[in-house]
Structures are given as structure tokens and as C-alpha cells.
Amino acid sequence: MNRNVVISVVGAIALAGSTQAKELDRVVFLEAHPDDLASEMGTAVLMKGIYEMHVIDYTHGEWGCGEEKATNGWTKATRTAEEGEVCRRAGFRLHWCDAIDGFAYADSNVCAQLTAYLADIRPRAVFCHWPIDTHPDHMMSAAAAIKATQLAGIRPEIYFQEQEIQSRAFQPVYWVDVSALTERRRELISMWASQNGPKIAERKIRTSETNALRLAPWKWTHAEIFGVFPSTVPPGRGIFDELPGVMR
């Protein structure tokens, strides 16, 4: 074989190996409704570029604007479009399950749907709602997330987000510094206009200020907090061990 051909073949193999080595780990944020991502928007933005980011919405938030707009389909269409635009601007890949807002269960049909997504994405980490919550949809989506990882035959790191109004007895393990992302968070969260996004944004920003005061007032101005599902994170090798600005 010609020496130049050999060099070209070896170079191509090395390039292919390099490309494979650079393939990003995947992260899934499973949200019960469009706009639930607001509680972890800063962390999701920080992860973009380090990981391939996926958002799975368990419902379309169909009942988030009252009965009339739910029954005529306006809310589903509007919130679907809003979520699509938020994820497009943030660079997240968006997927939908078919559970119904306010009537969501961790039933076999939706679990099968979620299982198919997880089996295809094969995420390194899954973020979902804290399972002790005053909103049943949050609890159901969390249960479905854990069940679907088992059905998909994967063992991702599993983390819990806090919904400061509805979560109960939340146990934070990780604090993530989002001090530099206040305006980006405000911009993205405000895009959920049907849910009064600007008001949500200000509430989340105030919550992140309180979180920072609890842990690192001398260092950070804003922080998002996360719990962890026991025994799913390898000691010292979890996703938060690779992210800058994390304390536990």
C-alpha cells in the first residue's frame, strides 16, 4: 500500500477516535409542566456546552390558564409554543410526554413513553422534581422518571430540583453558583408569558438570593439548590464534580 494512503487511513482513524472522544454526555431535565424549568434555569444554562441538554415535559400545561382556554386548546398550543422558543434560545432539545396537566399519573402508558426517550437519549444524569410536593403532577413525574430509568435499563445520576412554593421538606445537597446569570435567567424565564413569566423570573431570582445567603453570602449572590437520589452518584465523579461553582 502506498505510504501516503497508509498515513491518510491512520489519520482518518485518529480523527474518528477524537470525534468520538469529544461526544458530549447527555443530561435530561424532566419537568411536569412548561415553565417548571425556571427553578433550575441557571444550572441548565451553565451545563449547556459542557453537556448535551434535553428537556422532557411530562404535560403541556393544558390547565394553566383556566377552563375555557383549556377546553378550546388555546393553553396547550400557547404553552407548547412558549416552551419551544425557550428551549430553542437556550439550546436545549425538547421532547413531550402526553400526560395531562392536573390529571397526570405515573401510569404504564406515560412511563412507556418516557422510557423510550431515556433509552434513546441514554443520559448520564436526570433531573426531576422533588417527590414530596403539594402539586400531584410534580410527584407523578418524579415517580415516572425513576421508574422509566429502570425500564430503560440505564443507571443515571438522579438529582432533584426544588419548587420553592410547593416542595416540602426539601433536602439540598448541592448549591450551584448562578450569580453571573441573573439577566440570562430573567430573559429566558420571562418568555413564559402565559404564566406571567416576568413575575416568575423575579420570584426565582429572589429565591436564588436566599439560597446563596444560606450557604455562601461572602462569595455568591445567587444559587440554585439540588437534592440527590441516594446511591446514584459515584463519589467524586458526579456531574456536579465537573461543573464550576458548586458547593455541597
N, C-alpha and C positions, 0 to 999 in steps of 0.2 A: 504493500500500500504506500502511496506517495506520502512523504514526510509531512507536507503541508496539510494533507487530508487528515492524517492522524492528529496533528495539532488542533485542527478545526473540530474534530469529533470530541477530543478531550476537553476543549474549551466549551463546547456546547453542553457536555455533561456537567461540567463545573458550574456553568451558568444556571442550568436547570436545578442543580442542587442548591445553589444560592437562592434562587427564587422560592423554592420550597421552604428553605430555612426562614425566609422572611414572611411567610404566610402568617397573618395575624391570628392570635387566639380570638375566639368569639365570646361575646358577653350578651346575655339576654336580660332585658328588663320586662318583667311580666306585670302589667298594670290592669286593675279591674276596670278602669274607665279611662277614656281620653282625659287628659289633664292630671291624672294621678302621678305622672312622671315629674310633676312640679317639685315634689318632695326630694328628689334626687337629681334634679337637672344639672346642678353644678358638677356633681361627680360624674354624670354621664358625659358632659362636655369635656371634662378632664381626661376621660378614658378614650374619647374619640382620637384616632390617630395612633394610639397605643394598641387598641383592640378593635376588632370589627363589631360594631354595635348594632344590636337588634332590639326592637320594641315589639312586644306582642300584647295587644289589647284584648282582654277577655270579653268585654262587651263594647258596643258602640256608644254607650251612654245615652240610650234612647229616651230615658225618662228624666233627663236632666233639665228640661225647660217646661215642665208641666204637661198635663194630659193631652190638651189639644194638639200641641206641637209634636207630641209623641205619636199620637194616632194617625196624623196625616203625614208622618215620615220626615218632617222638617228637621227635627232634632238629630235624628240618625245621620241624615245627609250632611247637615251643618257640622256636627262634631267630627264626622269622618273626614270631611274636607279640612277642618282646622288641624286635626292630628296629622294628617298627611303633610300639610305645609310646615308644621313644626318639625317633623322628622326630616323632611327634605332639607330645610335650612340648617338643621343641626348635623346632618349627615348620618342619620340613623336609618336602618332598614325596618320597615313597618309591616307587621302581619296582624291579621284579625282572627279571633275566635267568634263563635256565634252564640255565646251566652247572652241573655237579655238583661239589661240594666234593671236592677231591683228584683229580678227573678232568677238570678244566677245560682247554679249549683255545681258541685264538683261531680257531675254525672258522667256516665260512661261515654256519651257522645262527645261532649266537650273535652273530656280527658283524652279521648282518641285523637281529636283534632290537635290538641296541644302536644300530645305525644309525637305526632307526625312532624310537627315543626321542630321539636327538640331533637328528634332522631336525624333530621336533615341538617340542622344547624350544628349540632354537637357542641354546645357551648362549654367553655371552660368554667364559667360562672353564671348562675341565675340569681337575679334579684327579684324579690316579690314582697307582698305585703306581710307585715307582722300579723300572725294568725289570731291574736286576741284583739278584737276590734269591734266597735259598735256598728259598723256597716257590714251586713252579711256578705255582700259581694266581695269585699276585701278578704274575708275569711275563706270564702269558697275558692277564690282564685289562688290563694296561698296553698290550700289543700290540694287543688288540682296541680299546681306546679310541682309539689313534692311527689305526688302520685305519678305524674307524667314522666318525671326523671327516672323513676323505677321502671315504668312500662317501656321507656325508650332504651333501657339498658345502658344508661350513662350515669356517671357519678360526678356531677359538677360541684364546685363550691356553691353553697346556697347562703345568700345573705337576705336580711330583712330590712325594709325601709320603714320609717315612721311616718304616719299621718298624724300630725300633732293634734288635730281636733278629735280624731276618732280612735287612734291606737290607745290601748290600755296596758299599763304595767310594762311598757317597752323597756328593754334592757340593752342599751347601747354598748357596743364593743369597740367600734371604730369611729373615730372623728376624722373627717376629711376637710382640709382647708380649702374653702371656696372664696376666700377673701377677695381675690382678684377678678372674680367672675360676676359681681353684682349686676353690672349693666347687661351682660350677656344673658344672665338668668332672667332679669326683668324683661328683656326684649322677647325671649322665647316664650316665657310663661304668659305674657300679656297677649299672645296670639290666640289664646283660647277665649275669644271674645264672647261667645255664647254663655260662658260660665263666669263672666266678669273677670277675665284674665288679669287685668291690671290690679284688681283688689287681691286676687290670689297671690300675685307676684309680691306685693308689699307684705302680705302675711308671711310668706315663705322667707322673705329676706329678714323680717323681724325674728322669726324662729331661728334662723341660722345665726343671728347675732346672739341670741340667748344661748344657743348651743356652744358658741365659742367662749362666752363668759363662764360657762360651767367648767371648761377644761383648760383653756389657754388664753386668758384675757390679756396676758402680757405679750402674746405672739400673734394671735389671729383676731380678725374682726368678725368672720363668718365661718360657720362649719355646718356640714351635714353629717348626720349620725346613722349608723347601721348596726344591726344585730347580726348574729350568725347562727346557722343551724349546726348544732354540735356534731363534731366528728366529720364534717365535710371539708374542712380547710386543712391542708397539710401544714404543720407547724413551720413557720418561717418561709413558706413557699406559696402563700396565698396571693390572690390578685392584689390585695392592699399592701403587700410587702413590696410590690413593684411600682406602686403609684406614689408620686411625690406628695409631701404634705399630709401625711396620715399619722395619727397617734392612736394608741389603744391603752 
